[in-house]
Each structure stands twice: as structure tokens, then as C-alpha cells.
Amino acid sequence: MYRESYDLVVLDWALPDGTGPEVMQWLRNTLKNKAPALFITAKTDEENIVEALEAGADDYMIKPVRRGELVARVNALLRRTYPELTAPEVFDIAGVEFHPKYSTVVRLGKRVIMTQKEFELTLLFFRNLAKPLSRSHIQEAVWGRETDLPSRTMDTHVSRVRAKLALRPENGFKLTPVYGYGYKLEEIDTDGNPKNLQKLVRLLEEQV
């Protein structure tokens, strides 16, 4: 879970090297990714369900799991956590206007027409601002898990997105590779610092 990017955790109670609640507590206390978590358990006692929720789970299901209910609960968690997934035809993220129907982005007052893959890649980065994304996660989200994707294909698409949208620090964004991992898009302030870092510093100063 350190190595890969993920959007949702589905966790069983019974594990070969511990318990689900123990893993859940570790996830919430250790990792910065606050992805929603769905617990699956054969335990029906109220105290067990409360234990799972207090450990950090967002929802739970009782075995045997029914496919339709599982899909519905996963979709509900994703909608609550990532409301932009159900955004209207035109929506804005960090001042960039997205038009999914036409694979078009409006940036700095200019309409940028993109290929479908370029648009999906751009949207993935903006939905995960300041969050490092692994190459495998990017590939699965944009090209699909089963695709045999040459390494240069992804790098070329990232380069095109950076050039088309002028994602440079002087323009408020920085799209950079994360060595041995993947890529990260950050929003940059006027001093050239990541905006999320600026918010963290301000929060720490308020606490002091």
C-alpha cells in the first residue's frame, strides 16, 4: 500500500497475519491516503461492527456478499468520497474547466482540444492534486489493466499534457515524475511552493 495508488480499500475481518480492525487502524494512522474503506465480515454482533467502524471503516457488509449490493455500496462510497466523479457535463477543478463530452479543457482562457487518452490522463492528475500516482495506477485508470503498455507511451502522453496545458510553475502547476514510482501534479503558489505545503505550514502556525 506504500508502493501503489488506490481509491478504495475492501478489507476482510479474518486475515492470515492479524485482524481487519488492526490493519484498518494502521491504515488510518500511518498512511496519508484517506481512501474509503469497506469492511467485509461474517460477524454480525453489534460490538464487532462498532469495532470495525471505530477502527476507521466507512461501511461494512455481512457475508455472504451479494454482487449487486457490493457494487452499490462501492459506488456509494466513491460518490461520497470523490463527488467530482458524478460531476455535470462541464466542471471546474483548481481553475481548470473540463468538458468530458468533447475531451476539451479550458486553461488560461484557451480551449485545448485533447485526445481521449490525454483528457483522461489530465483528469486523473487534477482529481489527485498533490498526490503521487504510481505508473501501474495511471496505466489501469487510463489504458486498462490488461494493456501491454510500453513505458514510453505513458511518458509521451504525460509530456503532451504538460505542454498542451502549460503545466509549469510560473503558470501555477508543476507536473513531475516521482523517481521509481510515477508522477505527481502539484498546484504552485506565487512563491513557487506547493499550495498544499503552504496550507500545512499555516495550520501548524495556528496550532502553535
Buried (B, 14 or more C-beta within 10 A) or exposed (E): EEEBBEBBBBBEBEEEEEBBBEBBBBBEEEEEBEBBBBBBBEBEEEEBBEBBBEBBBBBBBBEEEEEEEBEEBBEBBBEEBBEEEEBEEEBEBEEBBBBBEEBBBBBEEEEBEBEEBBBBBBBBBBBBBBBBBBBBBBBBBBBEEEEEBEEEEBEEBBEBBBEBBBBEBEEBBBBBEEEEBBBBBBBBBEEEEBBBEBEEEEEEEEEE
